[in-house]
Amino acid sequence: MSVRPDLHQHYVQACQSLGQPENPFIAHVLQEVDKSDKIRWTKGITLKIAGNNHLVPVQRVTDDDLQVLASVLHSSVFVTGLDLRWNVLTDAGAKHMATFLQENSTLRYLNLMFNDIGTSGAELIARALRMNETLSYLRMTGNKIGDKGGVFFASMLQINSTLEKLDLGDCDVGTQCLIAIATALTQNRSLKAINLNRPLLYSQEEETTVHIALMLKTNPSLVELHLCKHEMKNFGVERLCEALYENSSLRYLDLGCNKISRDGVKCLGELLKRNQALEILDLHANRIEDEGAIYLSEALALYNTTLRALSVVSNGLSGKGLVALSDAMKTNMELSYIYIWGNKFDEATCMAFSELIQTGRLKPDCTDVDPYEVDGQVHLAELSHGLQKHYYWTPSCGEETKKDANASLAVVAVTEY
């Protein structure tokens, strides 16, 4: 039988020995863990010390706080996850975390999202992961590590064979980093998901997309790829589609917030006719318009039998394109999740999606619209559902028990977290 830990007592002792004041937020979290009867110690727990709780103001974790916490967790074999998002950790804190990662052999999940870690901190963490053999999921989202910091992670991917999911979204990485990561992933076979959203690119040549496409031709293990805000145009999409004809592993492709129009989507339509692996396609905030939606609907209605989720949110669609997609769902029984908000809904659109929902073809949790009637006319209201509903935040009440409203977790759950 597992021995119940006393994390809080160890924390108090560590603060005294290191001469640091106690952080009441950390103390509270550790006390709650200590007295919880629901936790199965043998399976491990995640300490949730996120600094963005709007309901209960908290004292955010500093570099010194992290030094104490790391000493407490050094030998805690049951702590397998650490959520430190939205705190005030800097490069000094990254140094403590790097030391911890080199010595700890149980941590599988680390969330450092939206702290103040820069290039030197990224180098320390990346170097530590060259030797770490347990961490499988790292989120650096929103730390301004820059292009050079991203290159350190690319170098790490050439050596590390444990990491399965890496999030470098909103990290101000650039061309050099993206090319280095694409090069590393031609050899790396352990990484299953990577987020490269919103790099800082100063070229219109789309050379980074070309390198990523070349990587997809040879990488047999990547399952999930996020390329939001890459200034990607139809040329880049065409290169990706050419690569994905030869790829049988990628199941989740996120191309949101780019400059893709109907011609680029025509290539995607042709891809969907032949690719038998892709399950999630996210095209939100592009400009595919009705003609692009019709290209997709033709492929989905007549050829594709694998795509399960599609987002065309805010794409300049009107009734013609939206009704075509709803008609495709009547013959394609595999497509279960569709997101359409932010387009122009006419009466035909409202009736079409209302019918899909009322007949049970489209479940209410699997779309972002909800039909209602006023004076005999059907309208659509917005629902807070999507492919990545909780990407930047987690509700204070905790994760939803029904994953359908956060479809990426329901369709392609790459890791446990």
RAFENLIN-V748221 format. One record per pair of residues at least 6 apart in sequence whose ideal C-beta (glycine too) atoms are under 8 Angstrom apart, sorted by the first residue. I is the first residue (numbers start at 1). J is the second residue. Records with the same first field share a line. If there is no record, write none. Layout:
I->J + J
This chain:
2->41 + 42 + 78
4->34 + 41
5->33 + 34 + 41 + 76 + 78
6->34
7->30 + 33 + 34 + 72 + 76
8->27 + 30 + 31 + 34
10->72
11->22 + 26 + 27 + 30 + 68 + 69 + 72
12->22 + 27
14->20 + 68 + 71 + 72
15->21 + 22 + 68
18->67 + 68 + 71
20->64 + 65 + 67 + 68
23->59 + 61 + 62 + 65 + 68
24->59
25->49 + 51 + 58 + 59 + 60 + 61
26->49 + 61 + 65 + 68 + 69
29->47 + 48 + 49
30->47 + 72
33->39 + 45 + 47
39->45
41->78
42->78
44->78 + 79 + 80 + 81 + 106 + 108
45->78 + 79 + 80 + 81
46->79 + 80 + 81 + 82 + 83 + 109 + 417
47->73 + 79 + 81 + 82 + 83
48->83
49->61 + 69 + 82 + 83 + 84 + 87
50->83 + 84 + 85 + 86 + 87 + 111 + 394
51->58 + 60 + 61 + 84 + 85 + 86 + 87 + 88
52->85 + 86 + 114 + 393
53->396
54->396
55->396
56->396
60->86 + 87 + 88
61->69 + 84 + 87 + 88 + 89
62->87 + 88 + 89 + 93
63->89 + 90 + 92 + 93 + 96
66->84 + 89 + 93 + 96 + 97
67->93 + 96
70->96 + 97 + 99 + 100
73->79 + 82 + 100 + 104 + 107
74->100 + 103 + 104
76->106
77->106
78->106
79->106 + 107
80->106 + 107 + 108 + 109
81->107 + 108 + 109 + 110 + 111 + 417
82->107 + 109 + 110 + 111
83->109 + 111
84->110 + 111 + 112 + 115
85->111 + 112 + 113 + 114 + 115 + 139
86->113 + 114 + 115
87->115
88->115 + 116
89->97 + 112 + 115 + 116 + 117
90->115 + 116 + 117 + 118 + 121
91->117 + 118 + 120 + 121 + 124
93->115 + 117 + 121
94->117 + 120 + 121 + 122 + 124 + 125
95->121 + 124
97->110 + 112 + 124 + 125 + 128
98->124 + 125 + 127 + 128
99->128
100->107
101->107 + 110 + 125 + 128 + 129 + 132 + 135
102->128 + 131 + 132
104->132 + 134
105->133 + 134
106->134
107->134 + 135
108->134 + 135 + 136 + 137 + 416 + 417
109->135 + 136 + 137 + 415 + 416 + 417
110->135 + 137 + 138 + 139
111->139
112->125 + 138 + 139 + 140 + 143
113->139 + 140 + 141 + 142 + 143 + 167
114->141 + 142 + 143
115->142 + 143
116->143 + 144
117->125 + 140 + 143 + 144 + 145
118->143 + 144 + 145 + 146 + 149
119->145 + 146 + 148 + 149 + 152
121->143 + 145 + 149
122->140 + 143 + 145 + 146 + 149 + 150 + 152 + 153
123->149 + 152
125->138 + 140
126->149 + 152 + 153 + 155 + 156
127->152 + 156
129->135 + 138 + 156 + 160 + 163
130->156 + 159 + 160
132->160 + 162
133->162
134->162
135->162 + 163
136->162 + 163 + 164 + 165 + 415
137->163 + 164 + 165 + 166 + 415 + 416 + 417
138->163 + 165 + 166 + 167
139->167
140->153 + 166 + 167 + 168 + 171
141->167 + 168 + 169 + 170 + 171 + 195
142->169 + 170 + 171
143->171
144->171 + 172
145->152 + 153 + 168 + 171 + 172 + 173
146->171 + 172 + 173 + 174
147->172 + 173 + 174 + 175 + 176 + 177 + 200
148->176 + 177
149->171 + 173 + 177
150->168 + 171 + 173 + 174 + 176 + 177 + 178 + 180 + 181
151->176 + 177 + 180
153->166 + 168 + 177 + 181
154->177 + 180 + 181 + 183 + 184
155->180 + 184
156->163
157->163 + 166 + 181 + 184 + 185 + 188 + 191
158->184 + 187 + 188
160->188 + 190
161->188 + 189 + 190
162->190
163->190 + 191
164->190 + 191 + 192 + 193 + 414 + 415
165->191 + 192 + 193 + 194 + 224 + 414 + 415
166->191 + 193 + 194 + 195
167->194 + 195
168->177 + 181 + 194 + 195 + 196
169->195 + 196 + 197 + 198 + 226 + 228
170->197 + 198
172->199 + 200
173->196 + 199 + 200
174->199 + 200 + 201 + 202
175->199 + 201 + 202 + 203 + 207 + 208
177->199
178->196 + 199 + 208 + 211 + 212
179->207 + 208 + 211
181->194 + 196
182->208 + 211 + 212 + 214 + 215
183->211 + 215
185->191 + 194 + 215 + 219 + 222
186->214 + 215 + 218 + 219
188->219 + 221
189->220 + 221
190->221
191->221 + 222
192->221 + 222 + 223 + 224 + 414 + 415
193->222 + 223 + 224 + 225 + 252 + 414 + 415
194->222 + 224 + 225 + 226
195->226
196->225 + 226 + 227 + 230
197->226 + 227 + 228 + 229 + 254
198->228 + 229
199->208 + 229 + 230
201->208 + 230 + 231
204->231
206->231 + 232 + 233 + 235 + 236 + 239
208->230
209->227 + 230 + 232 + 236 + 239 + 240
210->236 + 239
212->225 + 227 + 240
213->236 + 239 + 240 + 242 + 243
214->243
215->243
216->222 + 225 + 240 + 243 + 244 + 246 + 247 + 250
217->243 + 246 + 247
219->247 + 249
220->248 + 249
221->249
222->249 + 250
223->249 + 250 + 251 + 252 + 412 + 414
224->250 + 251 + 252 + 254 + 412 + 414
225->250 + 252 + 253 + 254
226->254
227->253 + 254 + 255 + 258
228->254 + 255 + 256 + 257 + 258
229->256 + 257 + 258
230->236 + 258
231->258 + 259
232->255 + 258 + 259 + 260
233->258 + 259 + 260 + 261 + 264
234->260 + 261 + 263 + 264 + 267
236->258 + 264
237->255 + 260 + 264 + 265 + 267 + 268
238->264 + 267
240->253 + 255
241->267 + 268 + 270 + 271
244->250 + 253 + 271 + 275 + 278
245->271 + 274 + 275
247->275 + 277
248->276 + 277
249->277
250->277 + 278
251->277 + 278 + 279 + 280 + 411 + 412
252->278 + 279 + 280 + 282 + 408 + 411 + 412 + 414
253->278 + 280 + 281 + 282
254->280 + 282 + 387
255->281 + 282 + 283 + 286
256->282 + 283 + 284 + 285 + 286 + 311
257->284 + 285 + 286
258->285 + 286
259->286 + 287
260->283 + 286 + 287 + 288
261->286 + 287 + 288 + 289 + 292
262->288 + 289 + 291 + 292 + 295
264->286 + 288 + 292
265->283 + 286 + 288 + 292 + 293 + 295 + 296
266->292 + 295
268->281 + 283 + 295 + 296
269->295 + 296 + 298 + 299
270->299
271->278
272->278 + 281 + 296 + 299 + 300 + 303 + 304 + 307
273->299 + 302 + 303 + 304
274->303
275->304 + 306
276->305 + 306
277->306
278->306 + 307
279->306 + 307 + 308 + 309 + 411 + 412
280->307 + 308 + 309 + 310 + 387 + 407 + 408 + 411 + 412
281->307 + 309 + 310 + 311
282->311 + 387
283->310 + 311 + 312 + 315
284->311 + 312 + 313 + 314 + 315 + 339 + 342
285->313 + 314 + 315 + 342
286->315
287->315 + 316
288->296 + 312 + 315 + 316 + 317 + 321
289->315 + 316 + 317 + 321
290->317 + 318 + 320 + 321 + 324
291->321
292->315 + 321
293->312 + 315 + 317 + 320 + 321 + 322 + 324 + 325
294->320 + 321 + 324
296->310 + 312 + 325 + 328
297->321 + 324 + 325 + 327 + 328
298->328
300->307 + 310 + 325 + 328 + 329 + 332 + 335
301->327 + 328 + 331 + 332
302->331
304->332 + 334
305->332 + 334
306->334
307->332 + 334 + 335
308->334 + 335 + 336 + 337 + 411
309->335 + 336 + 337 + 338 + 387 + 407 + 408 + 411
310->325 + 335 + 337 + 338 + 339
311->338 + 339 + 386 + 387
312->321 + 325 + 338 + 339 + 340 + 343
313->339 + 340 + 341 + 342 + 343 + 368 + 386
314->341 + 342 + 343
315->342 + 343
316->343 + 344
317->340 + 343 + 344
318->343 + 344 + 346 + 349
319->344 + 345 + 346 + 347 + 348 + 349
321->343
322->340 + 343 + 345 + 349 + 352 + 353
323->348 + 349 + 352
325->338 + 340
326->349 + 352 + 353 + 355 + 356
327->352
328->335
329->335 + 338 + 356 + 361 + 362
330->356 + 361
336->362 + 363 + 366
337->366 + 367 + 387 + 404 + 407 + 410 + 411
338->362 + 366 + 367
339->367 + 368 + 385 + 386 + 387
340->349 + 353 + 367 + 368 + 369
341->368 + 369 + 382
345->379 + 380
347->377 + 378
349->380
350->371 + 377 + 378 + 379 + 380
351->378
353->362 + 367 + 369 + 371 + 380
354->371 + 378 + 380
356->362
357->363 + 364 + 367 + 370 + 371
358->371
363->404
364->370 + 383
365->385 + 402 + 404 + 405
366->385 + 404 + 407
367->383 + 385
368->382 + 383 + 384 + 385 + 386
369->380 + 381 + 382 + 383
370->380 + 381 + 382 + 383
371->378 + 379 + 380 + 381
372->378 + 379 + 380 + 381
373->379
384->405
385->404 + 405 + 406 + 407
386->406 + 407
387->406 + 407 + 408
388->406 + 408
389->405 + 406
390->399 + 400 + 406
400->406
403->409 + 410 + 413
404->410
